[in-house]
Amino acid sequence: MIRAAIISAALAVAVISAAQIPASAQTSAVDTATSQRLTDYLRKHRLPLVGAQITRDDSGGTQVMLYGYVATSFGKSDAETKTRSFMKPGAQIVNRIQIRPEILHLKRKTTDTGP
């Protein structure tokens, strides 16, 4: 029983000590200007419900997060293809776009200019 208590105490100390070891984490920053330009580009190229967020890390790596909605799987892959052509080679693309077929039945809002 005493031996079990000693082992438990030793494990607790090891866990607490490990939790205090600082991890060398990379920091990343959102590139809001380029994110907005890419979002605008996608929306002007028939992807009106798709957006992008670009982050750059300390080592120079770039990640593009695509989000939003499209009606077909083609739209999802098209967004990624257009993003690859917009970005410099080497950018990691994370495609979180959701396919919603009901979007096909939505009508574009038109502005009534009147007589």
Rosetta silent file (secondary structure, phi, psi, omega in degrees, C-alpha in Angstrom):
SEQUENCE: MIRAAIISAALAVAVISAAQIPASAQTSAVDTATSQRLTDYLRKHRLPLVGAQITRDDSGGTQVMLYGYVATSFGKSDAETKTRSFMKPGAQIVNRIQIRPEILHLKRKTTDTGP
SCORE:     score description
SCORE:     0.000 S_00000001
   1 L     0.000  -43.530  177.605    0.000    0.000    0.000 S_00000001
   2 H   -65.763  -37.674  179.912    2.823    2.390    0.833 S_00000001
   3 H   -63.550  -40.793  178.466    4.579    1.330   -2.355 S_00000001
   4 H   -63.658  -38.894  178.975    1.457    2.172   -4.420 S_00000001
   5 H   -66.416  -38.431  179.316    1.282    5.604   -2.779 S_00000001
   6 H   -66.606  -42.882  179.015    4.941    6.267   -3.583 S_00000001
   7 H   -63.726  -42.330  178.138    4.447    5.228   -7.201 S_00000001
   8 H   -61.557  -42.550  179.525    1.347    7.459   -7.476 S_00000001
   9 H   -64.981  -41.384  179.581    3.236   10.397   -6.007 S_00000001
  10 H   -64.159  -41.543  177.318    6.165    9.848   -8.376 S_00000001
  11 H   -63.719  -40.756  179.270    3.808    9.724  -11.363 S_00000001
  12 H   -62.538  -42.711  178.873    2.093   12.922  -10.244 S_00000001
  13 H   -64.329  -40.515 -179.922    5.441   14.716   -9.965 S_00000001
  14 H   -64.957  -40.868  179.449    6.460   13.460  -13.418 S_00000001
  15 H   -66.083  -43.955  179.631    3.218   14.658  -14.978 S_00000001
  16 H   -64.676  -40.736  179.464    3.459   18.077  -13.343 S_00000001
  17 H   -65.483  -41.116 -179.965    7.109   18.428  -14.367 S_00000001
  18 H   -66.331  -32.972 -179.408    6.353   17.487  -17.954 S_00000001
  19 H   -69.555  -22.234 -177.380    3.551   20.019  -18.094 S_00000001
  20 L   -91.335   -3.628  178.319    5.960   22.790  -17.155 S_00000001
  21 L   -74.679  121.480 -178.820    8.423   22.117  -19.978 S_00000001
  22 L   -69.106  134.211  177.159    8.038   24.959  -22.459 S_00000001
  23 L   -92.810  141.276  177.890    7.213   23.818  -25.955 S_00000001
  24 L   -88.152   95.177 -177.683    8.802   25.601  -28.863 S_00000001
  25 L   -96.878  143.716  174.346    5.686   26.525  -30.794 S_00000001
  26 L   -80.131  145.118  175.084    5.631   28.296  -34.083 S_00000001
  27 L  -105.605  148.407  178.654    3.628   31.446  -34.213 S_00000001
  28 E  -133.013  155.371 -179.235    1.567   32.411  -37.191 S_00000001
  29 E  -129.217  142.258  178.163   -0.133   35.583  -38.277 S_00000001
  30 E   -77.671  130.496  175.659   -3.176   36.106  -40.453 S_00000001
  31 L   -93.492   88.677 -173.050   -2.456   37.954  -43.672 S_00000001
  32 H   -67.112  -36.991 -178.145   -5.735   39.879  -43.817 S_00000001
  33 H   -65.325  -47.959  179.728   -4.965   41.856  -46.968 S_00000001
  34 H   -69.424  -35.181  176.140   -4.107   38.802  -49.069 S_00000001
  35 H   -58.850  -43.809 -179.581   -6.996   36.860  -47.511 S_00000001
  36 H   -67.781  -40.399  178.551   -9.391   39.560  -48.664 S_00000001
  37 H   -63.039  -42.103  178.885   -7.882   39.703  -52.157 S_00000001
  38 H   -67.469  -41.889  177.148   -8.200   35.925  -52.550 S_00000001
  39 H   -59.544  -45.840  177.996  -11.771   35.958  -51.212 S_00000001
  40 H   -61.144  -42.408  179.089  -12.675   38.719  -53.686 S_00000001
  41 H   -60.234  -46.769 -179.480  -10.989   36.789  -56.508 S_00000001
  42 H   -63.633  -41.212 -179.027  -12.954   33.611  -55.707 S_00000001
  43 H   -67.738  -34.102  177.763  -16.240   35.506  -55.476 S_00000001
  44 H   -75.263  -15.023 -179.072  -15.638   37.215  -58.830 S_00000001
  45 L  -111.719   49.187  171.191  -14.948   33.814  -60.392 S_00000001
  46 L    65.989   28.377  174.613  -18.300   32.168  -59.711 S_00000001
  47 L  -129.494   67.143 -171.083  -17.696   31.147  -56.089 S_00000001
  48 L   -70.390  -17.013 -178.147  -19.829   33.731  -54.239 S_00000001
  49 L  -109.341   20.524 -178.175  -20.164   31.770  -50.979 S_00000001
  50 E  -113.994  139.353  176.650  -16.480   30.875  -50.579 S_00000001
  51 E  -130.859  169.698 -178.834  -13.920   32.707  -48.453 S_00000001
  52 E  -140.730  144.198  172.490  -10.249   32.297  -47.607 S_00000001
  53 E  -128.208  124.518 -177.454   -7.998   32.977  -44.633 S_00000001
  54 E  -107.762  129.130  175.566   -4.244   32.994  -45.188 S_00000001
  55 E  -121.588  145.902  178.208   -1.785   32.516  -42.334 S_00000001
  56 E  -124.951  134.797 -179.525    1.984   32.742  -42.491 S_00000001
  57 E  -100.041  175.636 -176.472    4.292   31.209  -39.895 S_00000001
  58 L   -60.012  -31.317 -176.487    7.740   32.222  -38.650 S_00000001
  59 L   -85.657    3.967  177.979    9.525   29.812  -40.979 S_00000001
  60 L    93.778    1.953  178.529    7.908   31.337  -44.072 S_00000001
  61 L   -73.915  150.347 -179.415    5.253   28.661  -44.546 S_00000001
  62 E  -125.266  134.726  175.444    1.830   29.650  -45.837 S_00000001
  63 E  -124.701  134.873  177.535   -1.498   28.003  -45.110 S_00000001
  64 E  -114.849  121.559  176.269   -4.745   28.835  -46.888 S_00000001
  65 E  -102.171  116.071  175.930   -8.011   27.876  -45.195 S_00000001
  66 E   -95.949  137.999 -178.827  -10.927   27.748  -47.627 S_00000001
  67 E  -145.465  162.616  177.774  -14.409   27.885  -46.116 S_00000001
  68 E   124.081 -153.942 -172.942  -17.978   28.390  -47.192 S_00000001
  69 E  -136.541  143.407  171.999  -20.463   26.590  -49.401 S_00000001
  70 E  -136.582  165.097 -177.448  -20.724   25.320  -52.963 S_00000001
  71 L   -87.691  -25.637 -173.937  -23.422   23.311  -54.748 S_00000001
  72 L  -135.406  165.526  175.767  -21.227   20.576  -56.252 S_00000001
  73 H   -67.203  -29.968  175.166  -18.001   18.686  -55.715 S_00000001
  74 H   -60.469  -42.706  179.130  -16.725   20.397  -58.876 S_00000001
  75 H   -60.217  -38.521  179.465  -17.212   23.766  -57.130 S_00000001
  76 H   -65.693  -46.458  179.621  -15.177   22.557  -54.164 S_00000001
  77 H   -71.911  -30.692  177.418  -12.283   21.374  -56.324 S_00000001
  78 H   -64.279  -39.501  177.843  -12.585   24.472  -58.545 S_00000001
  79 H   -61.871  -40.679  179.120  -12.091   26.700  -55.492 S_00000001
  80 H   -68.470  -41.221  177.921   -8.920   24.814  -54.656 S_00000001
  81 H   -61.803  -45.367  179.127   -7.675   24.993  -58.258 S_00000001
  82 H   -64.830  -35.734  178.127   -8.300   28.741  -58.412 S_00000001
  83 H   -65.879  -42.408  179.158   -6.555   29.173  -55.046 S_00000001
  84 H   -62.503  -36.373  178.806   -3.480   27.292  -56.280 S_00000001
  85 H   -74.167  -27.513 -179.997   -3.270   29.567  -59.317 S_00000001
  86 H   -77.374  -39.351 -174.950   -3.673   32.680  -57.128 S_00000001
  87 L   -88.340  162.365  172.796   -1.081   31.675  -54.506 S_00000001
  88 L   -72.182  152.230  178.382    2.650   31.076  -54.862 S_00000001
  89 L   -58.082  147.235  177.340    3.663   27.403  -55.091 S_00000001
  90 L   100.500   -8.890  178.644    4.148   25.653  -51.773 S_00000001
  91 L   -72.195  133.751  176.276    1.135   27.038  -49.950 S_00000001
  92 E   -82.840  128.467 -179.245   -0.700   24.411  -47.927 S_00000001
  93 E  -110.884  126.227  175.231   -4.424   24.462  -48.706 S_00000001
  94 E  -110.416  113.629 -173.672   -6.976   23.237  -46.201 S_00000001
  95 E   -99.355  102.308  179.393  -10.325   22.898  -47.941 S_00000001
  96 L  -106.131   20.407  179.829  -13.203   23.129  -45.447 S_00000001
  97 L   -69.203  136.307  178.291  -15.814   24.058  -48.049 S_00000001
  98 E  -100.564  140.872  178.194  -19.115   22.249  -47.589 S_00000001
  99 E   -92.022  122.666  179.118  -21.133   20.909  -50.503 S_00000001
 100 L  -129.602   96.074 -177.004  -24.796   21.929  -50.333 S_00000001
 101 H   -57.802  -26.859 -179.032  -26.753   20.852  -53.454 S_00000001
 102 H   -63.451  -15.743  178.228  -29.736   23.010  -52.451 S_00000001
 103 H   -62.939  -29.558  179.416  -27.688   26.060  -53.421 S_00000001
 104 H   -57.605  -29.580 -175.469  -28.403   25.204  -57.070 S_00000001
 105 H   -90.552   -2.936  177.418  -32.047   26.173  -56.511 S_00000001
 106 L   -76.584  143.323  178.392  -31.337   29.584  -55.008 S_00000001
 107 L  -102.318  145.919  178.203  -31.993   32.505  -57.264 S_00000001
 108 L   -70.710  136.144  178.126  -29.701   35.456  -57.591 S_00000001
 109 L   -73.856  125.411  179.902  -31.108   38.606  -56.061 S_00000001
 110 L  -106.471  151.347  177.227  -31.734   41.148  -58.798 S_00000001
 111 L   -95.012  130.690 -178.728  -32.028   44.862  -58.384 S_00000001
 112 L   -88.292  113.829 -178.961  -35.209   46.380  -59.725 S_00000001
 113 L   -86.992  -17.378  175.913  -34.365   49.507  -61.678 S_00000001
 114 L    71.519  169.831 -179.637  -38.027   50.203  -62.446 S_00000001
 115 L   -77.182    0.000    0.000  -39.546   52.054  -65.426 S_00000001
